[in-house]
């Protein structure tokens, strides 16, 4: 799915963390209701929307190994 831009296997109550980007709320709703929840191995979803980014660092691992 092109809307999924990052995903992680995580510890805790959830199994995975997915980061998505959509054009607008109707496209986000489509991603959640008709693409992700349609997958047979997804039992539940919890969503959040980021409102503001305070700090974003890219290539962190690359920077650590240089």
Secondary structure, 3 states (H helix, E strand, C coil): CCCEEEEEECCCCCCEEEEECCCCHHHHHHHHHHHHCCCCCCCCCCCCCCCCCCCCCCCHHHHHCC
